[in-house]
Amino acid sequence: MNIYKPNIIAFKEKEECDKYTSSILIKEINKLKKIKLGLATGSTPREIYENLVSAYKNGAVSFKGVITFNLDEYIGLKENDYENSYRFFMNSYLFEKVDFNINNTFFPIEWNQKLDLDKNDYFEYDELINSNGGIDIQILGVGENGHIAFNEPGSKLSAKTSKTNLSDSTIEVNSRFFKAKADVPTQAVTMGLDTILKAKRILLVAYGKNKLNALKALTSASGFNENIPCTALLLHNNVTIITDQAIELLFK
Ligand code: F6R
């Protein structure tokens, strides 16, 4: 198995990172038009999506031909908690603010989809991605515990899209978005590490000191360590880490 060093693009300010990341997306969307994007939710990509909305309003980009595959979606959100679904996040920060064909925006499950309780795998999502020609650019955030999407510590490299249990640390960290910790779902459907590694190009965006341990673990690992799932990215030959943790990461 080959190990590759990720490129590190580090800026002093988060805003510069957001600008850099959105400019890559705009350039590639304009080049490919029918580009397939893998998208993340959470605090990290919000301003990147806001930049895309501004670019659309200025006539610098159109999303008409773009097809998107989100990384993950919670399962077990309360009926009235649509606002905490990743579908709601994407619709409100990006999809409904620009000219997306909403039918071309996919999630591993829709937030209120009725689940087959015995079903653990959602491999049809991998098939859907493949049948569309694969993901051209995958945007990733990283969890403080090193998770990518909801591939929590202990995840297998061979994992395809499937149902997963969220770790206690993820539930704790994500509780900031909910009224109470008890409202945070304990499960999600997530692209697997194998699904993510099939993307042609990966942009991992990480801001703030609380992501530094995960970034350090990734940049200093010698190979995949299932306790730090983001180290799977060392097996991909086109990964760029975009971060505002310049000094700490580059001059450790
Ligand atoms: C979200 C996702 C997660 C987040 C990660 C970081 O779709 O897959 O892996 O990217 O938890 O979250 P934030 O950006 O909120 O720090």
py3Dmol code that shows the C-alpha trace and the ligand (Angstrom):
import py3Dmol

protein = """\
ATOM      1  CA  MET A   1       0.000   0.000   0.000  1.00  0.00           C
ATOM      2  CA  ASN A   2       1.502   3.341  -1.017  1.00  0.00           C
ATOM      3  CA  ILE A   3       1.643   6.162   1.504  1.00  0.00           C
ATOM      4  CA  TYR A   4       1.405   9.741   0.251  1.00  0.00           C
ATOM      5  CA  LYS A   5       2.195  13.000   1.981  1.00  0.00           C
ATOM      6  CA  PRO A   6      -0.791  15.377   1.938  1.00  0.00           C
ATOM      7  CA  ASN A   7      -0.133  18.902   0.632  1.00  0.00           C
ATOM      8  CA  ILE A   8      -0.522  21.482   3.383  1.00  0.00           C
ATOM      9  CA  ILE A   9      -1.824  24.925   2.512  1.00  0.00           C
ATOM     10  CA  ALA A  10      -1.686  27.048   5.625  1.00  0.00           C
ATOM     11  CA  PHE A  11      -2.855  30.629   6.016  1.00  0.00           C
ATOM     12  CA  LYS A  12      -2.722  32.825   9.055  1.00  0.00           C
ATOM     13  CA  GLU A  13      -6.408  33.716   8.897  1.00  0.00           C
ATOM     14  CA  LYS A  14      -9.380  31.408   8.559  1.00  0.00           C
ATOM     15  CA  GLU A  15     -10.955  33.829   6.043  1.00  0.00           C
ATOM     16  CA  GLU A  16      -8.018  33.279   3.698  1.00  0.00           C
ATOM     17  CA  CYS A  17      -8.520  29.514   3.948  1.00  0.00           C
ATOM     18  CA  ASP A  18     -12.236  29.914   3.149  1.00  0.00           C
ATOM     19  CA  LYS A  19     -11.389  32.121   0.184  1.00  0.00           C
ATOM     20  CA  TYR A  20      -8.771  29.699  -1.100  1.00  0.00           C
ATOM     21  CA  THR A  21     -11.072  26.676  -0.802  1.00  0.00           C
ATOM     22  CA  SER A  22     -14.045  28.375  -2.431  1.00  0.00           C
ATOM     23  CA  SER A  23     -11.857  29.661  -5.264  1.00  0.00           C
ATOM     24  CA  ILE A  24     -10.728  26.093  -6.043  1.00  0.00           C
ATOM     25  CA  LEU A  25     -14.360  24.978  -6.122  1.00  0.00           C
ATOM     26  CA  ILE A  26     -15.441  27.873  -8.347  1.00  0.00           C
ATOM     27  CA  LYS A  27     -12.572  27.259 -10.766  1.00  0.00           C
ATOM     28  CA  GLU A  28     -13.288  23.534 -11.027  1.00  0.00           C
ATOM     29  CA  ILE A  29     -17.064  24.003 -11.344  1.00  0.00           C
ATOM     30  CA  ASN A  30     -16.496  26.453 -14.182  1.00  0.00           C
ATOM     31  CA  LYS A  31     -14.085  24.035 -15.840  1.00  0.00           C
ATOM     32  CA  LEU A  32     -16.070  20.800 -15.517  1.00  0.00           C
ATOM     33  CA  LYS A  33     -19.693  22.138 -15.289  1.00  0.00           C
ATOM     34  CA  LYS A  34     -21.094  18.627 -14.568  1.00  0.00           C
ATOM     35  CA  ILE A  35     -18.713  18.236 -11.671  1.00  0.00           C
ATOM     36  CA  LYS A  36     -19.536  15.860  -8.825  1.00  0.00           C
ATOM     37  CA  LEU A  37     -18.806  17.294  -5.389  1.00  0.00           C
ATOM     38  CA  GLY A  38     -18.685  15.481  -2.074  1.00  0.00           C
ATOM     39  CA  LEU A  39     -19.840  17.870   0.640  1.00  0.00           C
ATOM     40  CA  ALA A  40     -19.485  18.179   4.396  1.00  0.00           C
ATOM     41  CA  THR A  41     -21.624  19.978   6.965  1.00  0.00           C
ATOM     42  CA  GLY A  42     -20.711  21.424  10.366  1.00  0.00           C
ATOM     43  CA  SER A  43     -19.008  24.659  11.396  1.00  0.00           C
ATOM     44  CA  THR A  44     -16.017  24.281   9.083  1.00  0.00           C
ATOM     45  CA  PRO A  45     -17.536  24.693   5.591  1.00  0.00           C
ATOM     46  CA  ARG A  46     -20.157  27.339   6.400  1.00  0.00           C
ATOM     47  CA  GLU A  47     -18.202  30.362   5.169  1.00  0.00           C
ATOM     48  CA  ILE A  48     -16.930  28.406   2.177  1.00  0.00           C
ATOM     49  CA  TYR A  49     -20.561  27.864   1.167  1.00  0.00           C
ATOM     50  CA  GLU A  50     -21.312  31.532   1.847  1.00  0.00           C
ATOM     51  CA  ASN A  51     -18.481  32.466  -0.533  1.00  0.00           C
ATOM     52  CA  LEU A  52     -20.007  30.197  -3.187  1.00  0.00           C
ATOM     53  CA  VAL A  53     -23.362  31.930  -2.733  1.00  0.00           C
ATOM     54  CA  SER A  54     -21.713  35.359  -3.154  1.00  0.00           C
ATOM     55  CA  ALA A  55     -19.882  34.170  -6.272  1.00  0.00           C
ATOM     56  CA  TYR A  56     -23.198  32.929  -7.706  1.00  0.00           C
ATOM     57  CA  LYS A  57     -24.855  36.280  -6.979  1.00  0.00           C
ATOM     58  CA  ASN A  58     -21.985  38.048  -8.753  1.00  0.00           C
ATOM     59  CA  GLY A  59     -22.449  35.828 -11.793  1.00  0.00           C
ATOM     60  CA  ALA A  60     -19.075  34.121 -11.293  1.00  0.00           C
ATOM     61  CA  VAL A  61     -20.439  30.569 -11.081  1.00  0.00           C
ATOM     62  CA  SER A  62     -23.527  28.464 -11.785  1.00  0.00           C
ATOM     63  CA  PHE A  63     -24.451  25.200 -10.067  1.00  0.00           C
ATOM     64  CA  LYS A  64     -26.981  24.026 -12.672  1.00  0.00           C
ATOM     65  CA  GLY A  65     -24.916  21.012 -13.733  1.00  0.00           C
ATOM     66  CA  VAL A  66     -23.369  20.210 -10.380  1.00  0.00           C
ATOM     67  CA  ILE A  67     -24.183  16.922  -8.645  1.00  0.00           C
ATOM     68  CA  THR A  68     -23.509  16.658  -4.917  1.00  0.00           C
ATOM     69  CA  PHE A  69     -23.142  13.787  -2.482  1.00  0.00           C
ATOM     70  CA  ASN A  70     -23.139  14.684   1.184  1.00  0.00           C
ATOM     71  CA  LEU A  71     -20.986  12.686   3.534  1.00  0.00           C
ATOM     72  CA  ASP A  72     -23.510  11.810   6.170  1.00  0.00           C
ATOM     73  CA  GLU A  73     -26.870  12.277   7.834  1.00  0.00           C
ATOM     74  CA  TYR A  74     -28.083  11.658  11.354  1.00  0.00           C
ATOM     75  CA  ILE A  75     -30.616   8.975  12.012  1.00  0.00           C
ATOM     76  CA  GLY A  76     -33.163   9.232  14.781  1.00  0.00           C
ATOM     77  CA  LEU A  77     -33.616  13.005  14.831  1.00  0.00           C
ATOM     78  CA  LYS A  78     -36.843  14.009  16.521  1.00  0.00           C
ATOM     79  CA  GLU A  79     -39.793  14.759  14.189  1.00  0.00           C
ATOM     80  CA  ASN A  80     -39.568  18.489  14.952  1.00  0.00           C
ATOM     81  CA  ASP A  81     -35.782  18.671  14.712  1.00  0.00           C
ATOM     82  CA  TYR A  82     -35.451  19.095  10.934  1.00  0.00           C
ATOM     83  CA  GLU A  83     -33.217  22.115  11.575  1.00  0.00           C
ATOM     84  CA  ASN A  84     -30.516  19.840  12.932  1.00  0.00           C
ATOM     85  CA  SER A  85     -30.549  17.614   9.871  1.00  0.00           C
ATOM     86  CA  TYR A  86     -27.730  17.919   7.414  1.00  0.00           C
ATOM     87  CA  ARG A  87     -30.313  18.215   4.624  1.00  0.00           C
ATOM     88  CA  PHE A  88     -31.615  21.387   6.287  1.00  0.00           C
ATOM     89  CA  PHE A  89     -28.061  22.698   6.719  1.00  0.00           C
ATOM     90  CA  MET A  90     -27.188  22.211   3.057  1.00  0.00           C
ATOM     91  CA  ASN A  91     -30.513  23.524   1.749  1.00  0.00           C
ATOM     92  CA  SER A  92     -30.314  26.653   3.854  1.00  0.00           C
ATOM     93  CA  TYR A  93     -26.596  27.490   3.512  1.00  0.00           C
ATOM     94  CA  LEU A  94     -26.165  26.554  -0.128  1.00  0.00           C
ATOM     95  CA  PHE A  95     -28.611  24.593  -2.247  1.00  0.00           C
ATOM     96  CA  GLU A  96     -31.624  26.911  -1.964  1.00  0.00           C
ATOM     97  CA  LYS A  97     -29.525  30.067  -2.275  1.00  0.00           C
ATOM     98  CA  VAL A  98     -28.100  29.256  -5.695  1.00  0.00           C
ATOM     99  CA  ASP A  99     -29.304  27.558  -8.887  1.00  0.00           C
ATOM    100  CA  PHE A 100     -28.851  23.910  -7.886  1.00  0.00           C
ATOM    101  CA  ASN A 101     -31.188  21.314  -9.308  1.00  0.00           C
ATOM    102  CA  ILE A 102     -32.243  20.005  -5.887  1.00  0.00           C
ATOM    103  CA  ASN A 103     -32.827  16.567  -7.451  1.00  0.00           C
ATOM    104  CA  ASN A 104     -29.078  16.378  -8.027  1.00  0.00           C
ATOM    105  CA  THR A 105     -28.235  16.781  -4.337  1.00  0.00           C
ATOM    106  CA  PHE A 106     -27.895  13.448  -2.587  1.00  0.00           C
ATOM    107  CA  PHE A 107     -27.554  12.214   0.989  1.00  0.00           C
ATOM    108  CA  PRO A 108     -26.917   8.641   2.163  1.00  0.00           C
ATOM    109  CA  ILE A 109     -30.434   8.789   3.609  1.00  0.00           C
ATOM    110  CA  GLU A 110     -32.935  11.635   3.688  1.00  0.00           C
ATOM    111  CA  TRP A 111     -33.389  12.975   7.207  1.00  0.00           C
ATOM    112  CA  ASN A 112     -36.898  11.604   7.722  1.00  0.00           C
ATOM    113  CA  GLN A 113     -36.519   8.467   5.626  1.00  0.00           C
ATOM    114  CA  LYS A 114     -38.076   5.429   7.224  1.00  0.00           C
ATOM    115  CA  LEU A 115     -35.300   3.077   8.192  1.00  0.00           C
ATOM    116  CA  ASP A 116     -35.108  -0.600   7.791  1.00  0.00           C
ATOM    117  CA  LEU A 117     -33.929  -1.309  11.334  1.00  0.00           C
ATOM    118  CA  ASP A 118     -32.033  -4.464  10.405  1.00  0.00           C
ATOM    119  CA  LYS A 119     -30.204  -2.825   7.571  1.00  0.00           C
ATOM    120  CA  ASN A 120     -26.654  -1.726   8.304  1.00  0.00           C
ATOM    121  CA  ASP A 121     -25.261  -1.085   4.867  1.00  0.00           C
ATOM    122  CA  TYR A 122     -26.256   1.614   2.473  1.00  0.00           C
ATOM    123  CA  PHE A 123     -24.011   0.433  -0.343  1.00  0.00           C
ATOM    124  CA  GLU A 124     -26.479   1.698  -2.926  1.00  0.00           C
ATOM    125  CA  TYR A 125     -25.084   5.174  -2.140  1.00  0.00           C
ATOM    126  CA  ASP A 126     -21.633   3.990  -3.243  1.00  0.00           C
ATOM    127  CA  GLU A 127     -23.253   2.562  -6.373  1.00  0.00           C
ATOM    128  CA  LEU A 128     -25.056   5.839  -7.033  1.00  0.00           C
ATOM    129  CA  ILE A 129     -21.764   7.739  -6.717  1.00  0.00           C
ATOM    130  CA  ASN A 130     -19.989   5.260  -9.018  1.00  0.00           C
ATOM    131  CA  SER A 131     -22.760   5.307 -11.598  1.00  0.00           C
ATOM    132  CA  ASN A 132     -22.394   9.092 -11.762  1.00  0.00           C
ATOM    133  CA  GLY A 133     -18.691   8.735 -12.523  1.00  0.00           C
ATOM    134  CA  GLY A 134     -17.334   9.196  -8.974  1.00  0.00           C
ATOM    135  CA  ILE A 135     -16.649  12.279  -6.875  1.00  0.00           C
ATOM    136  CA  ASP A 136     -14.300  14.830  -8.473  1.00  0.00           C
ATOM    137  CA  ILE A 137     -13.668  16.877  -5.340  1.00  0.00           C
ATOM    138  CA  GLN A 138     -14.486  15.836  -1.793  1.00  0.00           C
ATOM    139  CA  ILE A 139     -14.626  18.500   0.920  1.00  0.00           C
ATOM    140  CA  LEU A 140     -13.897  17.136   4.381  1.00  0.00           C
ATOM    141  CA  GLY A 141     -13.835  18.489   7.895  1.00  0.00           C
ATOM    142  CA  VAL A 142     -12.168  16.548  10.680  1.00  0.00           C
ATOM    143  CA  GLY A 143     -13.443  15.730  14.148  1.00  0.00           C
ATOM    144  CA  GLU A 144     -11.399  16.471  17.260  1.00  0.00           C
ATOM    145  CA  ASN A 145     -11.100  12.690  17.634  1.00  0.00           C
ATOM    146  CA  GLY A 146      -9.806  12.367  14.073  1.00  0.00           C
ATOM    147  CA  HIS A 147     -13.060  11.210  12.491  1.00  0.00           C
ATOM    148  CA  ILE A 148     -13.814  12.029   8.864  1.00  0.00           C
ATOM    149  CA  ALA A 149     -17.488  11.995   7.971  1.00  0.00           C
ATOM    150  CA  PHE A 150     -18.775   9.795  10.826  1.00  0.00           C
ATOM    151  CA  ASN A 151     -15.998   7.231  10.531  1.00  0.00           C
ATOM    152  CA  GLU A 152     -15.242   7.111  14.208  1.00  0.00           C
ATOM    153  CA  PRO A 153     -12.118   5.624  15.832  1.00  0.00           C
ATOM    154  CA  GLY A 154     -12.068   1.896  15.118  1.00  0.00           C
ATOM    155  CA  SER A 155     -13.476   2.293  11.588  1.00  0.00           C
ATOM    156  CA  LYS A 156     -12.294  -0.056   8.894  1.00  0.00           C
ATOM    157  CA  LEU A 157     -10.489   1.058   5.776  1.00  0.00           C
ATOM    158  CA  SER A 158     -12.778  -1.162   3.718  1.00  0.00           C
ATOM    159  CA  ALA A 159     -15.939   0.561   5.025  1.00  0.00           C
ATOM    160  CA  LYS A 160     -18.493   1.605   2.432  1.00  0.00           C
ATOM    161  CA  THR A 161     -21.548   3.719   3.201  1.00  0.00           C
ATOM    162  CA  SER A 162     -23.224   2.281   6.265  1.00  0.00           C
ATOM    163  CA  LYS A 163     -25.047   2.871   9.495  1.00  0.00           C
ATOM    164  CA  THR A 164     -22.714   3.776  12.345  1.00  0.00           C
ATOM    165  CA  ASN A 165     -22.780   4.559  16.067  1.00  0.00           C
ATOM    166  CA  LEU A 166     -21.472   7.991  17.020  1.00  0.00           C
ATOM    167  CA  SER A 167     -18.724   8.015  19.627  1.00  0.00           C
ATOM    168  CA  ASP A 168     -19.358   9.687  22.996  1.00  0.00           C
ATOM    169  CA  SER A 169     -16.845  12.398  22.143  1.00  0.00           C
ATOM    170  CA  THR A 170     -18.645  13.218  18.873  1.00  0.00           C
ATOM    171  CA  ILE A 171     -22.011  13.333  20.670  1.00  0.00           C
ATOM    172  CA  GLU A 172     -20.471  15.673  23.241  1.00  0.00           C
ATOM    173  CA  VAL A 173     -18.870  17.962  20.626  1.00  0.00           C
ATOM    174  CA  ASN A 174     -21.994  18.057  18.436  1.00  0.00           C
ATOM    175  CA  SER A 175     -24.304  18.745  21.379  1.00  0.00           C
ATOM    176  CA  ARG A 176     -23.479  22.448  20.867  1.00  0.00           C
ATOM    177  CA  PHE A 177     -25.984  22.431  17.996  1.00  0.00           C
ATOM    178  CA  PHE A 178     -28.809  20.901  20.076  1.00  0.00           C
ATOM    179  CA  LYS A 179     -30.945  22.052  22.997  1.00  0.00           C
ATOM    180  CA  ALA A 180     -29.707  19.164  25.125  1.00  0.00           C
ATOM    181  CA  LYS A 181     -27.086  16.463  24.771  1.00  0.00           C
ATOM    182  CA  ALA A 182     -29.850  13.871  25.036  1.00  0.00           C
ATOM    183  CA  ASP A 183     -31.278  15.224  21.751  1.00  0.00           C
ATOM    184  CA  VAL A 184     -28.140  14.368  19.767  1.00  0.00           C
ATOM    185  CA  PRO A 185     -28.780  11.226  17.724  1.00  0.00           C
ATOM    186  CA  THR A 186     -26.524   8.313  18.582  1.00  0.00           C
ATOM    187  CA  GLN A 187     -26.444   6.982  15.027  1.00  0.00           C
ATOM    188  CA  ALA A 188     -25.865   8.205  11.508  1.00  0.00           C
ATOM    189  CA  VAL A 189     -25.425   6.895   8.000  1.00  0.00           C
ATOM    190  CA  THR A 190     -22.018   7.827   6.691  1.00  0.00           C
ATOM    191  CA  MET A 191     -19.856   7.385   3.656  1.00  0.00           C
ATOM    192  CA  GLY A 192     -17.186   4.863   4.633  1.00  0.00           C
ATOM    193  CA  LEU A 193     -13.441   5.375   4.441  1.00  0.00           C
ATOM    194  CA  ASP A 194     -13.375   3.321   1.251  1.00  0.00           C
ATOM    195  CA  THR A 195     -16.077   5.557  -0.275  1.00  0.00           C
ATOM    196  CA  ILE A 196     -14.151   8.711   0.661  1.00  0.00           C
ATOM    197  CA  LEU A 197     -10.829   7.410  -0.657  1.00  0.00           C
ATOM    198  CA  LYS A 198     -12.423   6.816  -4.074  1.00  0.00           C
ATOM    199  CA  ALA A 199     -12.840  10.584  -4.608  1.00  0.00           C
ATOM    200  CA  LYS A 200     -10.414  11.925  -7.213  1.00  0.00           C
ATOM    201  CA  ARG A 201      -9.294  14.861  -5.103  1.00  0.00           C
ATOM    202  CA  ILE A 202      -9.779  15.600  -1.397  1.00  0.00           C
ATOM    203  CA  LEU A 203      -9.691  18.957   0.374  1.00  0.00           C
ATOM    204  CA  LEU A 204      -9.526  18.574   4.156  1.00  0.00           C
ATOM    205  CA  VAL A 205     -10.358  21.847   5.870  1.00  0.00           C
ATOM    206  CA  ALA A 206      -9.498  22.250   9.569  1.00  0.00           C
ATOM    207  CA  TYR A 207      -9.668  25.371  11.701  1.00  0.00           C
ATOM    208  CA  GLY A 208      -8.733  26.168  15.233  1.00  0.00           C
ATOM    209  CA  LYS A 209      -6.549  24.752  17.952  1.00  0.00           C
ATOM    210  CA  ASN A 210      -9.029  22.006  18.807  1.00  0.00           C
ATOM    211  CA  LYS A 211      -8.251  20.348  15.447  1.00  0.00           C
ATOM    212  CA  LEU A 212      -4.504  20.495  15.928  1.00  0.00           C
ATOM    213  CA  ASN A 213      -4.150  17.075  17.569  1.00  0.00           C
ATOM    214  CA  ALA A 214      -5.977  15.387  14.711  1.00  0.00           C
ATOM    215  CA  LEU A 215      -3.888  17.276  12.143  1.00  0.00           C
ATOM    216  CA  LYS A 216      -0.643  16.463  13.907  1.00  0.00           C
ATOM    217  CA  ALA A 217      -1.617  12.806  14.151  1.00  0.00           C
ATOM    218  CA  LEU A 218      -2.392  12.769  10.436  1.00  0.00           C
ATOM    219  CA  THR A 219       0.768  14.545   9.317  1.00  0.00           C
ATOM    220  CA  SER A 220       3.063  12.506  11.547  1.00  0.00           C
ATOM    221  CA  ALA A 221       1.539   9.034  11.057  1.00  0.00           C
ATOM    222  CA  SER A 222       3.417   6.524   8.942  1.00  0.00           C
ATOM    223  CA  GLY A 223       0.278   4.787   7.716  1.00  0.00           C
ATOM    224  CA  PHE A 224      -3.367   4.083   8.497  1.00  0.00           C
ATOM    225  CA  ASN A 225      -4.170   3.867  12.192  1.00  0.00           C
ATOM    226  CA  GLU A 226      -7.816   2.936  12.758  1.00  0.00           C
ATOM    227  CA  ASN A 227      -7.845   4.842  16.070  1.00  0.00           C
ATOM    228  CA  ILE A 228      -7.302   8.049  14.074  1.00  0.00           C
ATOM    229  CA  PRO A 229      -9.554   7.573  11.035  1.00  0.00           C
ATOM    230  CA  CYS A 230      -8.262  10.643   9.159  1.00  0.00           C
ATOM    231  CA  THR A 231      -4.938   8.811   8.710  1.00  0.00           C
ATOM    232  CA  ALA A 232      -6.753   6.904   5.929  1.00  0.00           C
ATOM    233  CA  LEU A 233      -6.054  10.025   3.864  1.00  0.00           C
ATOM    234  CA  LEU A 234      -2.384   9.018   3.738  1.00  0.00           C
ATOM    235  CA  LEU A 235      -3.443   6.341   1.264  1.00  0.00           C
ATOM    236  CA  HIS A 236      -4.775   8.911  -1.233  1.00  0.00           C
ATOM    237  CA  ASN A 237      -2.463  10.610  -3.688  1.00  0.00           C
ATOM    238  CA  ASN A 238      -4.317  13.916  -3.996  1.00  0.00           C
ATOM    239  CA  VAL A 239      -5.126  15.325  -0.564  1.00  0.00           C
ATOM    240  CA  THR A 240      -4.732  18.964   0.393  1.00  0.00           C
ATOM    241  CA  ILE A 241      -5.048  20.080   4.000  1.00  0.00           C
ATOM    242  CA  ILE A 242      -6.220  23.687   4.251  1.00  0.00           C
ATOM    243  CA  THR A 243      -5.730  25.123   7.710  1.00  0.00           C
ATOM    244  CA  ASP A 244      -5.202  28.238   9.787  1.00  0.00           C
ATOM    245  CA  GLN A 245      -2.902  26.319  12.144  1.00  0.00           C
ATOM    246  CA  ALA A 246       0.113  27.266  10.044  1.00  0.00           C
ATOM    247  CA  ILE A 247       2.878  27.742  12.528  1.00  0.00           C
ATOM    248  CA  GLU A 248       1.941  24.912  14.848  1.00  0.00           C
ATOM    249  CA  LEU A 249       1.593  22.386  12.047  1.00  0.00           C
ATOM    250  CA  LEU A 250       4.448  23.327   9.761  1.00  0.00           C
ATOM    251  CA  PHE A 251       7.048  24.087  12.406  1.00  0.00           C
ATOM    252  CA  LYS A 252       6.244  21.468  15.000  1.00  0.00           C
TER     253      LYS A 252
END
"""
ligand_1 = """\
16
F6R
C -19.983 16.610 8.738
C -18.959 15.615 8.989
C -18.053 15.696 10.184
C -17.469 17.095 10.402
C -16.548 17.098 11.624
C -16.058 18.493 11.934
O -20.680 16.336 7.559
O -18.839 14.700 8.249
O -17.016 14.771 10.055
O -16.744 17.483 9.278
O -17.233 16.605 12.730
O -17.148 19.280 12.320
P -17.036 20.849 12.488
O -16.776 21.407 11.134
O -18.382 21.270 13.023
O -15.914 21.104 13.420
"""
view = py3Dmol.view(width=600, height=400)
view.addModel(protein, "pdb")
view.setStyle({"model": 0}, {"cartoon": {"style": "trace"}})
view.addModel(ligand_1, "xyz")
view.setStyle({"model": 1}, {"stick": {}})
view.zoomTo()
view.show()
